[in-house]
Amino acid sequence: MTAARLLLLAALCVAMPVAAVPASETSVAALLQRLGIERFGEEIARDIVQAVPPFVEMEASERDCAQGPMRTLVIGHMRQIFTEALGEQGAEHLATWNAFIDTPAGAVAADMVLANMRTGRMQPPPDTLSREQLAQIEAFTQGQAFWALVSGFDQVHSFAPKRVKAASDEMARTCGIQVPVEALS
């Protein structure tokens, strides 16, 4: 093979697009757990069972039992939203997030994500961060991986009918309570 053909072959290999790979819901779940977002979902499920009809009319033991299926519904819904938000580059975005969280600056940023969720507004970075760590966080927040995941916070979708039916069926099977599918939608 001539040198020209080798150069052409090398150029074609470099120019070939890499196939986009969406994130799996399982890998998104692992990131949401690392960020503490699933814990927030558990709190949402608990609040629903404690304050929303038809649960408020139930006995405490029935509400306690209903929390498991409700938690599964809410967390499954959150996983779906963030999986969709990460899009076709989801696997790459997850790898970027996980690599960043493994750094000292990333660990602080992960704590800030949860604090921001709890307060509903952006919290200032802690005073203990070095200039270098602040620069690392700033650089990360300018990237596609950051914005892809953050866009999931703005998504408002109804619960998937399949998940709602599964939660209703689980409440009937394990708790002995009938919760209409419409009450969970």
N, CA, C and O of each residue as an XYZ file, in Angstrom:
740
protein
N       0.860     -1.162      0.000
C       0.000      0.000      0.000
C       0.912      1.232      0.000
O       1.919      1.287      0.706
N       0.531      2.194     -0.799
C       1.347      3.401     -0.911
C       1.114      4.321      0.269
O       0.124      4.190      0.990
N       2.028      5.249      0.458
C       1.924      6.212      1.550
C       0.666      7.059      1.402
O       0.032      7.401      2.400
N       0.298      7.403      0.169
C      -0.894      8.225     -0.062
C      -2.151      7.479      0.379
O      -3.051      8.067      0.980
N      -2.208      6.192      0.081
C      -3.377      5.401      0.479
C      -3.447      5.258      2.005
O      -4.532      5.307      2.583
N      -2.300      5.083      2.652
C      -2.277      4.987      4.099
C      -2.769      6.292      4.733
O      -3.523      6.270      5.705
N      -2.340      7.420      4.179
C      -2.788      8.709      4.691
C      -4.292      8.884      4.484
O      -4.986      9.394      5.364
N      -4.793      8.465      3.329
C      -6.231      8.564      3.051
C      -7.016      7.688      4.022
O      -8.042      8.114      4.551
N      -6.545      6.479      4.256
C      -7.204      5.568      5.186
C      -7.209      6.153      6.606
O      -8.223      6.102      7.301
N      -6.084      6.697      7.018
C      -6.008      7.309      8.349
C      -6.966      8.490      8.451
O      -7.626      8.655      9.477
N      -7.056      9.311      7.413
C      -7.951     10.467      7.419
C      -9.409     10.018      7.495
O     -10.208     10.635      8.200
N      -9.758      8.965      6.787
C     -11.133      8.451      6.824
C     -11.479      7.945      8.218
O     -12.589      8.168      8.700
N     -10.539      7.265      8.869
C     -10.803      6.747     10.210
C     -11.033      7.882     11.198
O     -11.910      7.791     12.057
N     -10.260      8.936     11.080
C     -10.415     10.073     11.985
C     -11.724     10.805     11.708
O     -12.377     11.281     12.636
N     -12.108     10.896     10.447
C     -13.299     11.656     10.071
C     -14.598     10.900     10.293
O     -15.671     11.503     10.274
N     -14.521      9.589     10.503
C     -15.746      8.808     10.673
C     -16.431      9.193     11.971
O     -15.782      9.277     13.014
N     -17.729      9.427     11.920
C     -18.439      9.816     13.139
C     -18.536      8.653     14.123
O     -18.641      7.490     13.735
N     -18.498      8.996     15.386
C     -18.667      8.004     16.445
C     -20.167      7.910     16.723
O     -20.857      8.923     16.839
N     -20.644      6.704     16.825
C     -22.072      6.509     17.060
C     -22.456      7.015     18.451
O     -21.772      6.748     19.439
N     -23.545      7.736     18.500
C     -24.066      8.234     19.777
C     -24.714      7.069     20.527
O     -25.368      6.214     19.931
N     -24.520      7.058     21.824
C     -25.087      5.995     22.649
C     -25.872      6.643     23.782
O     -25.296      7.325     24.630
N     -27.187      6.429     23.799
C     -27.976      6.964     24.917
C     -27.591      6.265     26.218
O     -27.046      5.162     26.203
N     -27.871      6.901     27.313
C     -27.620      6.312     28.622
C     -28.708      5.298     28.943
O     -29.862      5.459     28.544
N     -28.332      4.263     29.660
C     -29.335      3.316     30.136
C     -29.978      3.898     31.391
O     -29.361      4.698     32.094
N     -31.204      3.501     31.666
C     -31.879      3.984     32.867
C     -31.138      3.530     34.127
O     -31.144      4.233     35.138
N     -30.512      2.378     34.070
C     -29.743      1.864     35.209
C     -28.535      2.747     35.496
O     -28.243      3.049     36.653
N     -27.832      3.162     34.440
C     -26.662      4.022     34.658
C     -27.081      5.420     35.107
O     -26.367      6.062     35.878
N     -28.220      5.893     34.636
C     -28.743      7.177     35.104
C     -29.104      7.063     36.577
O     -28.842      7.982     37.352
N     -29.705      5.940     36.971
C     -30.060      5.722     38.379
C     -28.822      5.817     39.262
O     -28.873      6.406     40.341
N     -27.714      5.243     38.813
C     -26.482      5.286     39.608
C     -26.004      6.731     39.783
O     -25.562      7.105     40.869
N     -26.089      7.537     38.737
C     -25.678      8.941     38.860
C     -26.632      9.710     39.773
O     -26.194     10.502     40.607
N     -27.924      9.478     39.617
C     -28.893     10.168     40.477
C     -28.669      9.820     41.945
O     -28.848     10.667     42.820
N     -28.281      8.583     42.212
C     -27.967      8.183     43.579
C     -26.730      8.915     44.080
O     -26.702      9.402     45.211
N     -25.707      8.991     43.231
C     -24.472      9.691     43.628
C     -24.746     11.159     43.929
O     -24.144     11.727     44.841
N     -25.636     11.769     43.184
C     -25.940     13.185     43.366
C     -26.948     13.430     44.493
O     -27.166     14.575     44.890
N     -27.553     12.375     45.001
C     -28.549     12.534     46.058
C     -29.934     12.857     45.530
O     -30.847     13.132     46.308
N     -30.096     12.826     44.229
C     -31.379     13.188     43.623
C     -32.436     12.128     43.917
O     -33.610     12.457     44.087
N     -32.035     10.870     43.980
C     -33.021      9.828     44.288
C     -33.549      9.993     45.713
O     -34.718      9.708     45.972
N     -32.714     10.442     46.628
C     -33.168     10.716     47.990
C     -34.263     11.781     47.976
O     -35.245     11.692     48.714
N     -34.078     12.779     47.130
C     -35.076     13.826     46.975
C     -36.382     13.217     46.444
O     -37.467     13.607     46.873
N     -36.277     12.263     45.512
C     -37.457     11.568     44.991
C     -38.179     10.786     46.070
O     -39.409     10.721     46.078
N     -37.421     10.191     46.983
C     -38.027      9.473     48.100
C     -38.830     10.433     48.981
O     -39.913     10.094     49.459
N     -38.288     11.626     49.186
C     -38.995     12.626     49.984
C     -40.278     13.081     49.287
O     -41.300     13.294     49.940
N     -40.224     13.227     47.979
C     -41.420     13.607     47.220
C     -42.490     12.528     47.369
O     -43.657     12.836     47.612
N     -42.093     11.266     47.224
C     -43.048     10.152     47.359
C     -43.666     10.144     48.749
O     -44.874      9.953     48.894
N     -42.839     10.351     49.778
C     -43.350     10.393     51.158
C     -44.355     11.528     51.321
O     -45.411     11.348     51.926
N     -44.022     12.695     50.779
C     -44.918     13.853     50.894
C     -46.251     13.614     50.183
O     -47.302     14.024     50.675
N     -46.206     12.952     49.030
C     -47.443     12.639     48.302
C     -48.333     11.751     49.156
O     -49.528     12.010     49.300
N     -47.745     10.706     49.719
C     -48.523      9.747     50.508
C     -49.057     10.385     51.797
O     -50.098      9.971     52.307
N     -48.359     11.372     52.314
C     -48.788     12.016     53.553
C     -49.823     13.117     53.332
O     -50.559     13.459     54.257
N     -49.892     13.678     52.121
C     -50.707     14.892     51.959
C     -51.702     14.896     50.799
O     -52.498     15.828     50.685
N     -51.675     13.896     49.951
C     -52.504     13.926     48.747
C     -53.603     12.868     48.823
O     -53.348     11.723     49.196
N     -54.851     13.266     48.459
C     -55.919     12.256     48.382
C     -55.579     11.235     47.295
O     -54.962     11.599     46.293
N     -55.950     10.015     47.459
C     -56.774      9.414     48.503
C     -55.971      8.962     49.724
O     -56.539      8.400     50.660
N     -54.664      9.202     49.724
C     -53.824      8.693     50.811
C     -54.148      9.321     52.163
O     -54.071      8.643     53.187
N     -54.509     10.598     52.186
C     -54.756     11.271     53.471
C     -55.927     10.657     54.227
O     -55.997     10.773     55.450
N     -56.854     10.004     53.517
C     -57.989      9.375     54.174
C     -57.662      7.983     54.706
O     -58.497      7.373     55.374
N     -56.476      7.471     54.426
C     -56.101      6.108     54.811
C     -55.538      6.062     56.218
O     -55.137      7.075     56.792
N     -55.523      4.858     56.749
C     -54.865      4.607     58.035
C     -53.354      4.802     57.860
O     -52.821      4.662     56.759
N     -52.685      5.124     58.949
C     -51.233      5.348     58.906
C     -50.493      4.120     58.365
O     -49.534      4.260     57.606
N     -50.932      2.927     58.750
C     -50.258      1.709     58.289
C     -50.421      1.526     56.777
O     -49.507      1.034     56.115
N     -51.566      1.913     56.231
C     -51.783      1.824     54.785
C     -50.904      2.841     54.054
O     -50.324      2.537     53.012
N     -50.814      4.051     54.614
C     -49.945      5.077     54.003
C     -48.489      4.622     54.025
O     -47.758      4.787     53.049
N     -48.084      4.046     55.154
C     -46.706      3.555     55.263
C     -46.421      2.502     54.197
O     -45.361      2.510     53.571
N     -47.359      1.614     54.000
C     -47.196      0.555     52.994
C     -47.180      1.142     51.586
O     -46.414      0.695     50.732
N     -48.020      2.138     51.347
C     -48.124      2.742     50.012
C     -46.856      3.507     49.618
O     -46.625      3.762     48.436
N     -46.044      3.870     50.602
C     -44.838      4.629     50.286
C     -43.881      3.859     49.379
O     -43.229      4.461     48.525
N     -43.786      2.551     49.548
C     -42.884      1.758     48.703
C     -43.253      1.847     47.232
O     -42.421      2.243     46.417
N     -44.490      1.485     46.869
C     -44.875      1.605     45.459
C     -44.832      3.048     44.944
O     -44.498      3.279     43.782
N     -45.165      4.012     45.796
C     -45.110      5.409     45.371
C     -43.667      5.833     45.119
O     -43.384      6.549     44.159
N     -42.765      5.393     45.976
C     -41.340      5.688     45.793
C     -40.847      5.104     44.472
O     -40.113      5.760     43.733
N     -41.247      3.886     44.183
C     -40.859      3.247     42.925
C     -41.389      4.050     41.741
O     -40.686      4.236     40.748
N     -42.624      4.525     41.845
C     -43.234      5.322     40.776
C     -42.481      6.637     40.576
O     -42.116      6.975     39.450
N     -42.249      7.371     41.651
C     -41.612      8.689     41.548
C     -40.163      8.559     41.065
O     -39.738      9.283     40.164
N     -39.418      7.648     41.658
C     -38.010      7.505     41.275
C     -37.891      6.977     39.846
O     -37.025      7.426     39.094
N     -38.740      6.040     39.466
C     -38.737      5.567     38.083
C     -39.031      6.692     37.104
O     -38.435      6.768     36.030
N     -39.948      7.555     37.481
C     -40.299      8.711     36.658
C     -39.102      9.655     36.528
O     -38.799     10.136     35.436
N     -38.431      9.912     37.636
C     -37.252     10.786     37.605
C     -36.158     10.186     36.720
O     -35.529     10.900     35.939
N     -35.936      8.905     36.838
C     -34.914      8.247     36.008
C     -35.250      8.405     34.530
O     -34.376      8.686     33.710
N     -36.513      8.222     34.203
C     -36.944      8.351     32.808
C     -36.707      9.775     32.299
O     -36.190      9.963     31.198
N     -37.077     10.763     33.088
C     -36.901     12.155     32.681
C     -35.427     12.467     32.433
O     -35.081     13.061     31.411
N     -34.562     12.071     33.361
C     -33.143     12.391     33.201
C     -32.500     11.569     32.088
O     -31.580     12.049     31.426
N     -32.961     10.356     31.873
C     -32.455      9.563     30.759
C     -32.783     10.256     29.437
O     -31.933     10.362     28.554
N     -34.016     10.722     29.313
C     -34.423     11.444     28.099
C     -33.654     12.757     27.965
O     -33.249     13.125     26.863
N     -33.451     13.464     29.075
C     -32.748     14.745     29.031
C     -31.300     14.582     28.557
O     -30.776     15.449     27.857
N     -30.659     13.484     28.933
C     -29.276     13.259     28.516
C     -29.164     12.973     27.022
O     -28.096     13.144     26.433
N     -30.250     12.543     26.417
C     -30.316     12.399     24.963
C     -29.442     11.312     24.376
O     -29.028     10.371     25.053
N     -29.179     11.474     23.093
C     -28.438     10.472     22.328
C     -26.977     10.348     22.750
O     -26.342      9.326     22.491
N     -26.451     11.362     23.385
C     -25.070     11.329     23.889
C     -25.034     10.956     25.373
O     -24.038     11.199     26.055
N     -26.110     10.373     25.861
C     -26.265     10.114     27.282
C     -25.137      9.333     27.922
O     -24.691      9.695     29.011
N     -24.663      8.279     27.291
C     -23.584      7.479     27.886
C     -22.322      8.320     28.045
O     -21.633      8.228     29.061
N     -22.027      9.125     27.058
C     -20.851     10.007     27.126
C     -21.033     11.065     28.221
O     -20.103     11.349     28.976
N     -22.227     11.642     28.300
C     -22.494     12.639     29.332
C     -22.368     12.032     30.730
O     -21.827     12.666     31.636
N     -22.862     10.816     30.903
C     -22.747     10.150     32.210
C     -21.286      9.915     32.574
O     -20.886     10.124     33.719
N     -20.498      9.482     31.605
C     -19.072      9.259     31.865
C     -18.404     10.565     32.292
O     -17.564     10.571     33.192
N     -18.773     11.657     31.653
C     -18.216     12.966     32.008
C     -18.618     13.363     33.422
O     -17.786     13.824     34.203
N     -19.899     13.183     33.753
C     -20.378     13.496     35.104
C     -19.647     12.655     36.142
O     -19.147     13.186     37.133
N     -19.585     11.357     35.920
C     -18.959     10.468     36.904
C     -17.484     10.780     37.096
O     -16.985     10.734     38.220
N     -16.778     11.097     36.015
C     -15.364     11.459     36.133
C     -15.216     12.755     36.927
O     -14.307     12.878     37.748
N     -16.089     13.707     36.691
C     -16.007     14.976     37.404
C     -16.323     14.799     38.884
O     -15.636     15.370     39.731
N     -17.341     14.026     39.205
C     -17.722     13.809     40.600
C     -16.602     13.128     41.381
O     -16.507     13.286     42.598
N     -15.765     12.379     40.691
C     -14.650     11.697     41.353
C     -13.513     12.649     41.733
O     -12.575     12.240     42.418
N     -13.581     13.907     41.303
C     -12.571     14.896     41.674
C     -13.035     15.637     42.931
O     -14.232     15.659     43.219
N     -12.119     16.238     43.676
C     -12.537     17.012     44.855
C     -13.522     18.136     44.492
O     -14.510     18.340     45.197
N     -13.264     18.848     43.422
C     -14.182     19.920     43.013
C     -15.529     19.337     42.607
O     -16.573     19.915     42.909
N     -15.513     18.211     41.933
C     -16.752     17.566     41.506
C     -17.582     17.076     42.674
O     -18.811     17.138     42.633
N     -16.924     16.589     43.713
C     -17.656     16.132     44.905
C     -18.391     17.307     45.549
O     -19.529     17.161     45.994
N     -17.746     18.461     45.598
C     -18.395     19.652     46.155
C     -19.547     20.072     45.247
O     -20.626     20.421     45.727
N     -19.320     20.037     43.942
C     -20.379     20.415     42.992
C     -21.586     19.489     43.135
O     -22.727     19.942     43.039
N     -21.345     18.204     43.363
C     -22.446     17.250     43.551
C     -23.264     17.622     44.782
O     -24.493     17.553     44.759
N     -22.584     18.017     45.859
C     -23.296     18.464     47.066
C     -24.110     19.721     46.766
O     -25.205     19.898     47.300
N     -23.580     20.583     45.920
C     -24.276     21.817     45.576
C     -25.546     21.535     44.766
O     -26.541     22.248     44.904
N     -25.514     20.498     43.924
C     -26.700     20.133     43.141
C     -27.859     19.816     44.082
O     -28.973     20.302     43.882
N     -27.604     19.013     45.095
C     -28.653     18.641     46.046
C     -29.117     19.861     46.851
O     -30.314     20.035     47.077
N     -28.181     20.697     47.280
C     -28.548     21.907     48.026
C     -29.418     22.824     47.169
O     -30.378     23.414     47.664
N     -29.084     22.942     45.897
C     -29.882     23.772     44.989
C     -31.285     23.210     44.828
O     -32.258     23.962     44.767
N     -31.390     21.888     44.758
C     -32.716     21.264     44.627
C     -33.553     21.530     45.865
O     -34.739     21.844     45.761
N     -32.953     21.409     47.016
C     -33.688     21.585     48.275
C     -34.199     23.012     48.453
O     -35.301     23.222     48.960
N     -33.401     23.986     48.038
C     -33.792     25.379     48.222
C     -34.547     25.953     47.034
O     -35.219     26.978     47.155
N     -34.435     25.291     45.881
C     -35.098     25.794     44.680
C     -34.378     26.969     44.037
O     -34.940     27.655     43.184
N     -33.145     27.199     44.442
C     -32.365     28.274     43.826
C     -30.883     27.940     43.926
O     -30.470     27.092     44.717
N     -30.102     28.620     43.110
C     -28.666     28.377     43.085
C     -28.024     28.861     44.378
O     -28.231     29.996     44.809
N     -27.254     27.989     44.976
C     -26.515     28.322     46.185
C     -25.099     28.744     45.796
O     -24.545     28.222     44.829
N     -24.514     29.675     46.533
C     -23.132     30.044     46.230
C     -22.194     28.900     46.603
O     -22.499     28.114     47.500
N     -21.070     28.805     45.926
C     -20.115     27.754     46.289
C     -19.553     28.010     47.685
O     -19.478     29.159     48.119
N     -19.163     26.962     48.383
C     -18.605     27.136     49.721
C     -17.312     27.959     49.673
O     -16.577     27.930     48.686
N     -17.061     28.675     50.734
C     -15.853     29.509     50.835
C     -14.576     28.676     50.890
O     -13.482     29.201     50.683
N     -14.707     27.402     51.163
C     -13.538     26.539     51.331
C     -12.909     26.108     50.009
O     -11.829     25.518     50.006
N     -13.569     26.395     48.885
C     -13.021     25.990     47.587
C     -11.832     26.865     47.193
O     -11.821     28.075     47.418
N     -10.852     26.225     46.608
C      -9.706     26.974     46.083
C     -10.091     27.609     44.750
O     -11.117     27.265     44.162
N      -9.268     28.531     44.283
C      -9.517     29.144     42.973
C      -9.516     28.087     41.872
O     -10.314     28.137     40.936
N      -8.599     27.130     42.007
C      -8.510     26.062     41.012
C      -9.799     25.225     40.983
O     -10.305     24.893     39.911
N     -10.316     24.894     42.156
C     -11.554     24.117     42.218
C     -12.729     24.916     41.662
O     -13.576     24.372     40.953
N     -12.779     26.189     41.982
C     -13.837     27.040     41.412
C     -13.747     27.070     39.892
O     -14.765     27.014     39.202
N     -12.535     27.158     39.376
C     -12.335     27.168     37.921
C     -12.774     25.836     37.309
O     -13.358     25.808     36.226
N     -12.490     24.738     38.005
C     -12.905     23.424     37.506
C     -14.432     23.310     37.462
O     -14.997     22.796     36.497
N     -15.083     23.792     38.508
C     -16.548     23.752     38.533
C     -17.107     24.643     37.435
O     -18.037     24.254     36.730
N     -16.551     25.818     37.291
C     -16.994     26.745     36.238
C     -16.844     26.112     34.860
O     -17.754     26.197     34.034
N     -15.714     25.485     34.610
C     -15.491     24.839     33.309
C     -16.494     23.716     33.089
O     -17.037     23.576     31.994
N     -16.743     22.920     34.113
C     -17.691     21.819     33.974
C     -19.096     22.330     33.675
O     -19.805     21.759     32.846
N     -19.499     23.409     34.352
C     -20.854     23.923     34.159
C     -21.044     24.589     32.799
O     -22.167     24.935     32.430
N     -19.979     24.766     32.068
C     -20.086     25.302     30.705
C     -20.225     24.183     29.670
O     -20.485     24.447     28.496
N     -20.052     22.948     30.105
C     -20.037     21.819     29.182
C     -21.413     21.247     28.879
O     -22.389     21.499     29.586
N     -21.456     20.470     27.807
C     -22.705     19.848     27.351
C     -23.247     18.842     28.361
O     -24.459     18.751     28.552
N     -22.369     18.091     29.004
C     -22.828     17.068     29.951
C     -23.602     17.716     31.098
O     -24.646     17.214     31.514
N     -23.083     18.828     31.600
C     -23.760     19.531     32.680
C     -25.144     19.974     32.240
O     -26.133     19.691     32.916
N     -25.219     20.666     31.116
C     -26.496     21.232     30.671
C     -27.495     20.169     30.241
O     -28.704     20.366     30.370
N     -27.005     19.047     29.734
C     -27.924     17.966     29.353
C     -28.653     17.446     30.585
O     -29.871     17.274     30.561
N     -27.909     17.193     31.668
C     -28.557     16.690     32.882
C     -29.430     17.773     33.516
O     -30.556     17.493     33.927
N     -28.934     18.980     33.598
C     -29.680     20.071     34.223
C     -31.009     20.321     33.500
O     -31.991     20.720     34.125
N     -31.036     20.091     32.209
C     -32.294     20.292     31.468
C     -33.393     19.367     31.969
O     -34.575     19.661     31.789
N     -33.022     18.256     32.592
C     -34.012     17.345     33.156
C     -34.818     17.966     34.280
O     -35.961     17.573     34.514
N     -34.233     18.938     34.982
C     -34.958     19.597     36.064
C     -36.121     20.436     35.545
O     -37.067     20.719     36.280
N     -36.045     20.828     34.291
C     -37.097     21.660     33.701
C     -38.196     20.841     33.030
O     -39.186     21.402     32.560
N     -38.033     19.533     32.982
C     -38.983     18.673     32.300
C     -40.189     18.397     33.189
O     -40.049     18.049     34.361
N     -41.348     18.556     32.623
C     -42.581     18.239     33.336
C     -43.356     17.253     32.463
O     -43.878     17.611     31.407
N     -43.418     16.031     32.918
C     -44.140     14.977     32.202
C     -45.094     14.306     33.179
O     -44.848     14.264     34.385
N     -46.158     13.799     32.649
C     -47.033     12.959     33.466
C     -46.337     11.625     33.693
O     -45.482     11.213     32.908
N     -46.712     10.962     34.772
C     -46.185      9.629     35.000
C     -46.576      8.740     33.827
O     -47.675      8.869     33.287
N     -45.691      7.849     33.435
C     -45.975      6.904     32.362
C     -47.108      5.978     32.806
O     -47.060      5.441     33.913
N     -48.118      5.784     31.970
C     -49.256      4.932     32.343
C     -48.839      3.541     32.831
O     -49.456      2.995     33.746
N     -47.806      2.971     32.230
C     -47.339      1.640     32.636
C     -46.816      1.669     34.082
O     -47.067      0.745     34.855
N     -46.096      2.725     34.433
C     -45.570      2.853     35.801
C     -46.716      3.086     36.801
O     -46.700      2.548     37.908
N     -47.700      3.886     36.401
C     -48.847      4.172     37.273
C     -49.613      2.885     37.558
O     -49.960      2.600     38.704
N     -49.870      2.123     36.521
C     -50.595      0.847     36.680
C     -49.814     -0.092     37.596
O     -50.399     -0.743     38.462
N     -48.506     -0.162     37.411
C     -47.675     -1.034     38.252
C     -47.738     -0.599     39.717
O     -47.809     -1.445     40.607
N     -47.713      0.705     39.975
C     -47.788      1.203     41.356
C     -49.148      0.879     41.972
O     -49.227      0.441     43.120
N     -50.210      1.096     41.207
C     -51.553      0.812     41.694
C     -51.702     -0.678     42.004
O     -52.246     -1.053     43.043
N     -51.217     -1.518     41.097
C     -51.292     -2.972     41.300
C     -50.476     -3.403     42.523
O     -50.903     -4.270     43.286
N     -49.298     -2.791     42.702
C     -48.444     -3.138     43.843
C     -49.106     -2.733     45.157
O     -49.010     -3.457     46.148
N     -49.771     -1.591     45.171
C     -50.477     -1.169     46.391
C     -51.609     -2.134     46.719
O     -51.845     -2.446     47.886
N     -52.300     -2.601     45.705
C     -53.383     -3.570     45.930
C     -52.817     -4.899     46.428
O     -53.358     -5.498     47.359
N     -51.740     -5.355     45.815
C     -51.164     -6.657     46.138
C     -50.492     -6.668     47.513
O     -50.726     -7.583     48.302
N     -49.665     -5.671     47.808
C     -48.886     -5.729     49.047
C     -49.531     -4.999     50.218
O     -49.259     -5.317     51.376
N     -50.389     -4.019     49.920
C     -50.964     -3.202     51.005
C     -52.436     -3.471     51.215
O     -53.000     -3.088     52.240
N     -53.071     -4.133     50.246
C     -54.503     -4.390     50.337
C     -55.337     -3.133     50.158
O     -56.470     -3.063     50.634
N     -54.781     -2.138     49.471
C     -55.537     -0.903     49.248
C     -55.753     -0.701     47.755
O     -54.898     -1.022     46.929
N     -56.902     -0.168     47.444
C     -57.245      0.117     46.060
C     -57.059      1.627     45.814
O     -57.788      2.459     46.353
N     -56.076      1.936     44.997
C     -55.841      3.328     44.630
C     -56.093      3.422     43.144
O     -55.377      2.807     42.353
N     -57.107      4.187     42.747
C     -57.411      4.298     41.322
C     -56.224      4.844     40.539
O     -55.507      5.727     41.011
N     -56.032      4.318     39.361
C     -54.944      4.754     38.491
C     -55.027      6.275     38.289
O     -54.000      6.953     38.248
N     -56.235      6.799     38.165
C     -56.399      8.237     37.936
C     -55.851      9.068     39.102
O     -55.404     10.197     38.899
N     -55.883      8.517     40.315
C     -55.388      9.240     41.484
C     -53.860      9.339     41.466
O     -53.291     10.216     42.116
N     -53.204      8.461     40.740
C     -51.752      8.457     40.671
C     -51.221      9.174     39.427
O     -50.021      9.426     39.319
N     -52.093      9.494     38.511
C     -51.654     10.102     37.249
C     -51.369     11.572     37.391
O     -50.990     12.224     36.418
